Amino acid sequence: MLVSILHRATGDGMATVGFLLFTGWLAALAGGKESYDWYMSWFTGPGWNVLGYVLGVGLTFALFQHMMSGIRHLVLDTGAGYELKTNKLGAMLTIVASVVLTALFWGVLLHGVLFPGAK
């Protein structure tokens, strides 16, 4: 049940937040250089802003959770995985995989930021 709710929530959340961010970006772009620079500073400023990290990590988790849940449903659509233990394991693995993939993604993304000069 939790995975089903998360699947719907992450899909709706990505659509809503994505729409708002894109609309804000278009409005900032239309507002001129100062407006655009101010908008982008929330996400790319020196050291980034906390809002940028929260939105970035949240959207990344939502993407990976939605994707893992979709893959699980693809497997279920083949007729496999309906046994209670298998179904419960698959549901738990979607959440675990989402957290791990999000952590790996941000670890790789921030590696150069946190460790400049590291190869």
DSSP file with accessible surface (Angstrom, degrees, kcal/mol):
  #  RESIDUE AA STRUCTURE BP1 BP2  ACC     N-H-->O    O-->H-N    N-H-->O    O-->H-N    TCO  KAPPA ALPHA  PHI   PSI    X-CA   Y-CA   Z-CA
    1    1 A M     >        0   0  188      0, 0.0     4,-2.4     0, 0.0     5,-0.2   0.000 360.0 360.0 360.0 -42.3    0.0    0.0    0.0
    2    2 A L  H  >  +     0   0  107      1,-0.2     4,-3.0     2,-0.2     5,-0.2   0.918 360.0  49.7 -61.2 -42.4    2.8    2.4    0.9
    3    3 A V  H  > S+     0   0    7      1,-0.2     4,-2.5     2,-0.2    -1,-0.2   0.901 109.9  51.1 -65.9 -38.2    4.5    1.9   -2.5
    4    4 A S  H  > S+     0   0   43      2,-0.2     4,-2.0     1,-0.2    -1,-0.2   0.931 112.8  45.4 -64.5 -43.5    1.3    2.5   -4.3
    5    5 A I  H  X S+     0   0   97     -4,-2.4     4,-2.9     1,-0.2    -2,-0.2   0.924 113.4  49.9 -66.0 -43.8    0.7    5.7   -2.5
    6    6 A L  H  X S+     0   0   42     -4,-3.0     4,-3.0     2,-0.2     5,-0.3   0.885 107.4  55.4 -61.8 -38.1    4.3    6.8   -3.0
    7    7 A H  H  X S+     0   0   44     -4,-2.5     4,-1.9    -5,-0.2    -1,-0.2   0.943 113.1  40.8 -61.0 -45.7    4.0    6.1   -6.7
    8    8 A R  H  X S+     0   0  153     -4,-2.0     4,-2.6     2,-0.2     5,-0.2   0.921 116.6  49.3 -68.2 -43.5    1.0    8.4   -7.0
    9    9 A A  H  X S+     0   0   53     -4,-2.9     4,-2.9     1,-0.2    -2,-0.2   0.906 111.9  47.6 -65.2 -41.1    2.5   11.0   -4.8
   10   10 A T  H  X S+     0   0   11     -4,-3.0     4,-2.7    -5,-0.2     5,-0.2   0.901 112.4  49.7 -69.5 -37.4    5.9   11.1   -6.5
   11   11 A G  H  X S+     0   0   19     -4,-1.9     4,-2.0    -5,-0.3    -2,-0.2   0.953 116.2  41.5 -63.5 -47.9    4.2   11.3   -9.9
   12   12 A D  H  X S+     0   0  111     -4,-2.6     4,-2.7     1,-0.2     5,-0.2   0.906 115.6  51.5 -65.3 -40.5    1.9   14.2   -8.8
   13   13 A G  H  X S+     0   0   29     -4,-2.9     4,-2.9    -5,-0.2     5,-0.4   0.919 109.7  47.9 -64.7 -44.5    4.8   15.8   -7.0
   14   14 A M  H  X S+     0   0   45     -4,-2.7     4,-2.1     1,-0.2     5,-0.3   0.912 114.3  47.4 -63.3 -40.1    7.1   15.7   -9.9
   15   15 A A  H  X S+     0   0   66     -4,-2.0     4,-2.2    -5,-0.2    -2,-0.2   0.941 117.1  42.2 -66.5 -44.5    4.5   17.1  -12.2
   16   16 A T  H  X S+     0   0   82     -4,-2.7     4,-2.5     2,-0.2    -2,-0.2   0.960 119.8  40.6 -68.4 -51.9    3.5   19.9   -9.8
   17   17 A V  H  X S+     0   0   41     -4,-2.9     4,-3.0    -5,-0.2     5,-0.3   0.915 115.6  52.1 -66.1 -40.9    7.0   21.0   -8.8
   18   18 A G  H  X S+     0   0   32     -4,-2.1     4,-2.6    -5,-0.4     5,-0.2   0.925 110.5  48.5 -60.6 -42.2    8.3   20.6  -12.3
   19   19 A F  H  X S+     0   0  134     -4,-2.2     4,-2.7    -5,-0.3     5,-0.2   0.932 113.6  46.6 -63.1 -45.5    5.5   22.8  -13.6
   20   20 A L  H  X S+     0   0  108     -4,-2.5     4,-2.6     2,-0.2    -2,-0.2   0.916 114.3  46.7 -65.2 -43.4    6.1   25.5  -10.9
   21   21 A L  H  X S+     0   0   46     -4,-3.0     4,-2.4     2,-0.2    -1,-0.2   0.920 114.9  46.8 -64.6 -42.6    9.9   25.5  -11.5
   22   22 A F  H  X S+     0   0  116     -4,-2.6     4,-2.5    -5,-0.3    -2,-0.2   0.921 113.3  48.3 -66.6 -41.5    9.5   25.6  -15.2
   23   23 A T  H  X S+     0   0   60     -4,-2.7     4,-2.5    -5,-0.2    -2,-0.2   0.916 112.7  48.8 -64.3 -42.5    6.9   28.4  -15.0
   24   24 A G  H  X S+     0   0   24     -4,-2.6     4,-2.6    -5,-0.2    -1,-0.2   0.899 110.8  50.9 -62.5 -40.5    9.1   30.4  -12.6
   25   25 A W  H  X S+     0   0   82     -4,-2.4     4,-2.5     2,-0.2    -2,-0.2   0.921 111.1  47.6 -63.4 -44.1   12.1   29.9  -14.9
   26   26 A L  H  X S+     0   0   79     -4,-2.5     4,-2.5     2,-0.2    -2,-0.2   0.915 112.8  48.9 -63.7 -41.9   10.1   31.2  -17.9
   27   27 A A  H  X S+     0   0   63     -4,-2.5     4,-1.5     2,-0.2    -2,-0.2   0.916 112.6  47.9 -64.6 -41.4    8.8   34.2  -15.9
   28   28 A A  H  < S+     0   0    6     -4,-2.6     8,-0.5     2,-0.2     4,-0.5   0.904 111.1  51.3 -65.5 -38.9   12.4   35.0  -14.7
   29   29 A L  H >< S+     0   0   88     -4,-2.5     3,-1.0     1,-0.2    -2,-0.2   0.921 111.5  46.8 -63.4 -42.1   13.6   34.6  -18.3
   30   30 A A  H 3< S+     0   0   91     -4,-2.5    -1,-0.2     1,-0.2    -2,-0.2   0.765 104.2  64.3 -71.5 -23.4   11.0   37.0  -19.5
   31   31 A G  T 3< S-     0   0   50     -4,-1.5     4,-0.3     1,-0.3    -1,-0.2   0.542 110.5-110.0 -79.6  -8.9   11.8   39.4  -16.7
   32   32 A G    <>  -     0   0   30     -3,-1.0     4,-2.7    -4,-0.5    -1,-0.3  -0.422  44.4 -49.7 108.6 179.1   15.3   40.2  -17.9
   33   33 A K  H  > S+     0   0  141      1,-0.2     4,-3.0     2,-0.2     5,-0.2   0.891 130.8  49.1 -61.5 -45.6   18.8   39.4  -16.8
   34   34 A E  H  > S+     0   0  152      2,-0.2     4,-2.3     1,-0.2    -1,-0.2   0.923 114.1  46.4 -62.6 -43.7   18.5   40.6  -13.2
   35   35 A S  H  > S+     0   0   43     -4,-0.3     4,-2.4     2,-0.2    -2,-0.2   0.925 114.8  46.8 -63.1 -45.1   15.3   38.5  -12.7
   36   36 A Y  H  X S+     0   0   68     -4,-2.7     4,-2.8    -8,-0.5     5,-0.2   0.924 112.0  49.9 -64.9 -44.5   16.9   35.5  -14.3
   37   37 A D  H  X S+     0   0   74     -4,-3.0     4,-1.7    -5,-0.2    -1,-0.2   0.902 111.4  49.7 -61.7 -40.4   20.1   35.8  -12.3
   38   38 A W  H  X S+     0   0  160     -4,-2.3     4,-0.7    -5,-0.2    -2,-0.2   0.941 112.3  47.4 -63.5 -46.0   18.1   36.1   -9.1
   39   39 A Y  H >< S+     0   0   32     -4,-2.4     3,-1.1     1,-0.2     4,-0.3   0.941 113.7  46.8 -61.3 -47.4   16.0   33.0   -9.9
   40   40 A M  H >X S+     0   0   47     -4,-2.8     4,-2.6     1,-0.2     3,-1.6   0.793  99.1  69.5 -68.8 -25.6   19.0   30.9  -10.9
   41   41 A S  H 3X S+     0   0   51     -4,-1.7     4,-1.3     1,-0.3    -1,-0.2   0.778  89.1  65.2 -64.2 -23.2   20.9   31.9   -7.8
   42   42 A W  H << S+     0   0   78     -3,-1.1     7,-0.6    -4,-0.7    10,-0.6   0.726 118.3  23.2 -67.6 -21.2   18.5   29.9   -5.8
   43   43 A F  H <4 S+     0   0   41     -3,-1.6    -2,-0.2    -4,-0.3    -1,-0.2   0.625 136.9  26.3-118.8 -22.8   19.8   26.7   -7.5
   44   44 A T  H  < S+     0   0   82     -4,-2.6    -3,-0.2     4,-0.1     3,-0.2   0.270  85.3 125.3-128.9   9.9   23.3   27.5   -8.7
   45   45 A G  S >< S-     0   0   12     -4,-1.3     3,-2.6    -5,-0.3     2,-0.2  -0.048  79.6 -59.9 -66.2 173.7   24.5   30.3   -6.4
   46   46 A P  T 3  S-     0   0  140      0, 0.0    -1,-0.2     0, 0.0    -2,-0.0  -0.365 128.7  -4.7 -59.3 120.1   27.8   30.0   -4.4
   47   47 A G  T 3  S-     0   0   63     -2,-0.2    -2,-0.1    -3,-0.2    -3,-0.0   0.473 115.4-106.2  75.1   0.6   27.4   27.0   -2.2
   48   48 A W    <   -     0   0   91     -3,-2.6     2,-0.3    -7,-0.1    -5,-0.1   0.257  37.1 -87.7  58.5 169.3   23.8   26.7   -3.5
   49   49 A N     >  -     0   0   60     -7,-0.6     4,-1.7     1,-0.1     3,-0.3  -0.753  30.5-115.1-104.1 154.6   20.9   27.6   -1.4
   50   50 A V  H  > S+     0   0  108     -2,-0.3     4,-2.8     1,-0.2     5,-0.2   0.896 117.0  58.1 -58.1 -37.9   19.2   25.1    1.0
   51   51 A L  H  > S+     0   0   74      1,-0.2     4,-2.8     2,-0.2     5,-0.3   0.906 103.0  53.1 -59.7 -40.6   16.0   25.3   -1.2
   52   52 A G  H  > S+     0   0    4    -10,-0.6     4,-2.5    -3,-0.3    -1,-0.2   0.914 111.5  45.1 -61.5 -42.7   18.0   24.2   -4.2
   53   53 A Y  H  X S+     0   0   68     -4,-1.7     4,-3.1     2,-0.2     5,-0.4   0.923 113.3  49.6 -66.9 -44.3   19.3   21.1   -2.3
   54   54 A V  H  X S+     0   0   92     -4,-2.8     4,-2.5     1,-0.2     5,-0.2   0.946 115.9  42.4 -61.7 -47.7   15.9   20.2   -0.8
   55   55 A L  H  X S+     0   0   41     -4,-2.8     4,-2.8    -5,-0.2     5,-0.3   0.921 116.3  49.5 -64.6 -41.9   14.2   20.5   -4.2
   56   56 A G  H  X S+     0   0   17     -4,-2.5     4,-2.3    -5,-0.3    -2,-0.2   0.948 115.7  40.3 -63.2 -50.1   17.0   18.7   -6.0
   57   57 A V  H  X S+     0   0   61     -4,-3.1     4,-2.9     2,-0.2     5,-0.2   0.924 116.9  50.8 -66.5 -41.6   17.2   15.8   -3.5
   58   58 A G  H  X S+     0   0   39     -4,-2.5     4,-2.5    -5,-0.4    -2,-0.2   0.930 113.1  44.2 -62.2 -45.6   13.4   15.6   -3.3
   59   59 A L  H  X S+     0   0   49     -4,-2.8     4,-2.6    -5,-0.2    -1,-0.2   0.877 113.2  52.0 -68.0 -35.5   12.9   15.5   -7.0
   60   60 A T  H  X S+     0   0   19     -4,-2.3     4,-2.6    -5,-0.3     5,-0.2   0.935 111.5  46.2 -65.7 -45.1   15.7   13.0   -7.5
   61   61 A F  H  X S+     0   0   56     -4,-2.9     4,-3.0     1,-0.2     5,-0.3   0.930 112.6  51.1 -60.9 -43.5   14.2   10.7   -4.9
   62   62 A A  H  X S+     0   0   11     -4,-2.5     4,-2.6    -5,-0.2     5,-0.2   0.918 110.5  49.3 -60.2 -43.2   10.8   11.1   -6.5
   63   63 A L  H  X S+     0   0   93     -4,-2.6     4,-2.5     2,-0.2    -2,-0.2   0.952 114.9  42.7 -60.5 -50.4   12.2   10.3   -9.9
   64   64 A F  H  X S+     0   0   29     -4,-2.6     4,-2.8     2,-0.2     5,-0.2   0.895 115.5  49.1 -67.6 -37.7   14.0    7.1   -8.7
   65   65 A Q  H  X S+     0   0    0     -4,-3.0     4,-2.5    -5,-0.2     5,-0.2   0.938 113.2  46.9 -66.1 -44.4   11.0    6.0   -6.5
   66   66 A H  H  X S+     0   0   56     -4,-2.6     4,-2.2    -5,-0.3    -2,-0.2   0.911 114.4  48.1 -63.4 -40.2    8.6    6.5   -9.4
   67   67 A M  H  X S+     0   0   82     -4,-2.5     4,-2.4    -5,-0.2    -2,-0.2   0.929 112.4  47.3 -66.3 -45.7   10.9    4.7  -11.8
   68   68 A M  H  X S+     0   0   36     -4,-2.8     4,-2.4     1,-0.2    -2,-0.2   0.905 112.9  49.3 -64.3 -39.2   11.5    1.7   -9.4
   69   69 A S  H  X S+     0   0    0     -4,-2.5     4,-2.4    -5,-0.2    -1,-0.2   0.898 110.1  51.6 -66.6 -37.8    7.8    1.4   -8.8
   70   70 A G  H  X S+     0   0   31     -4,-2.2     4,-2.1    -5,-0.2    -2,-0.2   0.901 109.3  49.6 -64.4 -40.2    7.1    1.5  -12.5
   71   71 A I  H  X S+     0   0   85     -4,-2.4     4,-2.2     2,-0.2    -2,-0.2   0.915 109.8  52.0 -64.0 -41.4    9.7   -1.3  -13.1
   72   72 A R  H  X S+     0   0   40     -4,-2.4     4,-2.6     1,-0.2    -2,-0.2   0.927 110.1  48.2 -60.3 -43.4    8.0   -3.3  -10.3
   73   73 A H  H  X S+     0   0   68     -4,-2.4     4,-2.3     2,-0.2    -1,-0.2   0.863 107.0  56.6 -66.8 -33.1    4.6   -2.8  -12.0
   74   74 A L  H  X S+     0   0  114     -4,-2.1     4,-0.6     2,-0.2    -1,-0.2   0.925 109.5  45.7 -62.3 -41.9    6.1   -3.8  -15.3
   75   75 A V  H ><>S+     0   0   71     -4,-2.2     5,-1.2     1,-0.2     3,-1.2   0.925 111.9  51.4 -65.7 -42.9    7.3   -7.1  -13.7
   76   76 A L  H ><5S+     0   0   14     -4,-2.6     3,-1.8     1,-0.3    -1,-0.2   0.858 101.7  61.7 -63.4 -33.6    3.8   -7.6  -12.1
   77   77 A D  H 3<5S+     0   0  122     -4,-2.3    -1,-0.3     1,-0.3    -2,-0.2   0.725  95.7  60.8 -65.8 -19.8    2.2   -7.0  -15.5
   78   78 A T  T <<5S-     0   0  106     -3,-1.2    -1,-0.3    -4,-0.6    -2,-0.2   0.552 122.4-107.6 -80.1  -8.8    4.0  -10.1  -16.8
   79   79 A G  T < 5S+     0   0   52     -3,-1.8     3,-0.4     1,-0.4     2,-0.2   0.411  82.1 120.0  98.0  -0.1    2.2  -12.1  -14.2
   80   80 A A      < +     0   0   46     -5,-1.2    -1,-0.4     1,-0.2    -2,-0.2  -0.644  56.4  33.1 -96.9 154.0    5.2  -12.7  -11.9
   81   81 A G        +     0   0   12     -2,-0.2    -1,-0.2    -3,-0.1     9,-0.1   0.653  69.9 122.4  84.9  17.6    5.7  -11.6   -8.4
   82   82 A Y        +     0   0  134     -3,-0.4    -2,-0.1     4,-0.1     2,-0.1   0.580  40.0 109.5 -88.7  -8.2    2.1  -11.9   -7.0
   83   83 A E  S  > S-     0   0  116      1,-0.1     4,-3.2     4,-0.0     5,-0.3  -0.425  81.1-118.0 -63.8 145.9    3.0  -14.3   -4.3
   84   84 A L  H  > S+     0   0  148      1,-0.2     4,-2.5     2,-0.2     5,-0.2   0.905 110.7  43.4 -57.9 -48.2    2.7  -12.5   -0.9
   85   85 A K  H  > S+     0   0  185      1,-0.2     4,-2.5     2,-0.2    -1,-0.2   0.917 117.0  46.6 -65.6 -42.8    6.4  -12.8    0.1
   86   86 A T  H  > S+     0   0   72      2,-0.2     4,-2.7     1,-0.2    -2,-0.2   0.916 113.1  49.5 -65.5 -41.7    7.7  -11.9   -3.4
   87   87 A N  H  X S+     0   0   41     -4,-3.2     4,-2.2     2,-0.2    -2,-0.2   0.919 112.4  47.1 -64.4 -43.5    5.3   -8.9   -3.7
   88   88 A K  H  X S+     0   0  140     -4,-2.5     4,-2.4    -5,-0.3    -2,-0.2   0.910 112.6  50.0 -66.1 -40.7    6.2   -7.6   -0.2
   89   89 A L  H  X S+     0   0   94     -4,-2.5     4,-2.7     1,-0.2    -2,-0.2   0.927 110.3  50.2 -63.3 -43.9   10.0   -8.0   -1.0
   90   90 A G  H  X S+     0   0   21     -4,-2.7     4,-1.6     1,-0.2    -1,-0.2   0.901 110.0  50.8 -61.2 -39.8    9.5   -6.2   -4.3
   91   91 A A  H  X S+     0   0   18     -4,-2.2     4,-1.2     1,-0.2    -1,-0.2   0.931 112.3  46.0 -65.0 -43.6    7.7   -3.3   -2.6
   92   92 A M  H  X S+     0   0   99     -4,-2.4     4,-2.4     1,-0.2     3,-0.2   0.895 109.0  56.0 -66.6 -38.0   10.5   -2.9    0.0
   93   93 A L  H  X S+     0   0   95     -4,-2.7     4,-2.9     1,-0.2     5,-0.3   0.823  99.7  60.0 -65.6 -29.8   13.2   -3.1   -2.7
   94   94 A T  H  X S+     0   0    8     -4,-1.6     4,-1.8     2,-0.2    -1,-0.2   0.923 109.8  42.3 -63.6 -40.0   11.6   -0.2   -4.6
   95   95 A I  H  X S+     0   0   48     -4,-1.2     4,-2.2    -3,-0.2    -2,-0.2   0.935 116.1  47.6 -72.0 -44.7   12.1    2.0   -1.5
   96   96 A V  H  X S+     0   0   82     -4,-2.4     4,-2.7     1,-0.2     5,-0.2   0.943 113.3  48.4 -61.5 -46.2   15.6    0.8   -0.7
   97   97 A A  H  X S+     0   0   30     -4,-2.9     4,-3.0     1,-0.2     5,-0.3   0.894 109.6  53.7 -63.0 -37.1   16.7    1.1   -4.3
   98   98 A S  H  X S+     0   0    0     -4,-1.8     4,-2.2    -5,-0.3    -1,-0.2   0.925 111.4  44.3 -63.4 -44.8   15.2    4.7   -4.5
   99   99 A V  H  X S+     0   0   82     -4,-2.2     4,-2.5     2,-0.2    -2,-0.2   0.936 116.0  47.1 -65.9 -44.9   17.2    5.8   -1.4
  100  100 A V  H  X S+     0   0   74     -4,-2.7     4,-2.8    -5,-0.2     5,-0.2   0.936 113.5  47.3 -64.5 -46.1   20.4    4.1   -2.6
  101  101 A L  H  X S+     0   0   56     -4,-3.0     4,-2.7    -5,-0.2    -1,-0.2   0.896 112.3  50.3 -64.2 -38.1   20.1    5.5   -6.1
  102  102 A T  H  X S+     0   0   12     -4,-2.2     4,-2.5    -5,-0.3     5,-0.3   0.936 112.3  47.0 -64.4 -45.1   19.4    9.0   -4.8
  103  103 A A  H  X S+     0   0   64     -4,-2.5     4,-2.2     1,-0.2    -2,-0.2   0.922 114.3  47.3 -63.6 -42.8   22.4    8.8   -2.4
  104  104 A L  H  X S+     0   0  104     -4,-2.8     4,-2.5     2,-0.2     5,-0.3   0.926 111.6  50.8 -63.9 -44.4   24.7    7.5   -5.2
  105  105 A F  H  X S+     0   0   91     -4,-2.7     4,-2.6     1,-0.2    -2,-0.2   0.946 115.1  41.4 -59.0 -49.1   23.5   10.2   -7.7
  106  106 A W  H  X S+     0   0   24     -4,-2.5     4,-2.5     2,-0.2    -1,-0.2   0.823 111.6  56.8 -72.9 -28.6   24.1   13.0   -5.2
  107  107 A G  H  X S+     0   0   44     -4,-2.2     4,-0.8    -5,-0.3    -1,-0.2   0.943 112.6  40.7 -64.3 -44.2   27.4   11.5   -4.1
  108  108 A V  H  X S+     0   0  116     -4,-2.5     4,-0.6     1,-0.2     3,-0.5   0.925 116.1  51.1 -68.6 -42.7   28.6   11.6   -7.7
  109  109 A L  H  < S+     0   0   82     -4,-2.6     4,-0.3    -5,-0.3     3,-0.3   0.903 118.0  36.8 -62.3 -41.7   27.1   15.0   -8.3
  110  110 A L  H  X S+     0   0   28     -4,-2.5     4,-3.4     1,-0.2     5,-0.4   0.483  89.4  95.1 -92.2  -3.4   28.7   16.6   -5.3
  111  111 A H  H  X S+     0   0   80     -4,-0.8     4,-2.3    -3,-0.5     7,-0.2   0.930  90.6  42.7 -55.6 -46.1   32.0   14.7   -5.4
  112  112 A G  H  < S+     0   0   49     -4,-0.6    -1,-0.2    -3,-0.3    -2,-0.1   0.815 116.6  49.1 -70.5 -27.9   33.7   17.6   -7.3
  113  113 A V  H  4 S+     0   0   93     -4,-0.3    -2,-0.2     1,-0.1    -1,-0.2   0.914 118.1  37.6 -76.3 -44.0   32.0   20.2   -5.1
  114  114 A L  H  < S+     0   0  110     -4,-3.4    -2,-0.2     1,-0.3    -3,-0.2   0.827 129.7  31.3 -78.0 -31.7   32.9   18.6   -1.8
  115  115 A F  S >< S-     0   0  118     -4,-2.3     3,-2.2    -5,-0.4    -1,-0.3  -0.618  79.4-166.8-127.2  72.2   36.4   17.4   -2.8
  116  116 A P  T 3  S+     0   0  106      0, 0.0     3,-0.1     0, 0.0    -3,-0.1  -0.330  78.0  21.8 -62.9 138.6   37.8   19.9   -5.4
  117  117 A G  T 3  S+     0   0   77      1,-0.3     2,-0.2    -5,-0.1    -5,-0.1   0.334  91.6 131.5  88.0  -9.6   40.8   18.5   -7.1
  118  118 A A    <         0   0   50     -3,-2.2    -1,-0.3    -7,-0.2    -3,-0.1  -0.518 360.0 360.0 -76.0 143.9   39.8   14.9   -6.4
  119  119 A K              0   0  242     -2,-0.2    -1,-0.0    -3,-0.1     0, 0.0  -0.787 360.0 360.0-112.7 360.0   39.9   12.5   -9.3
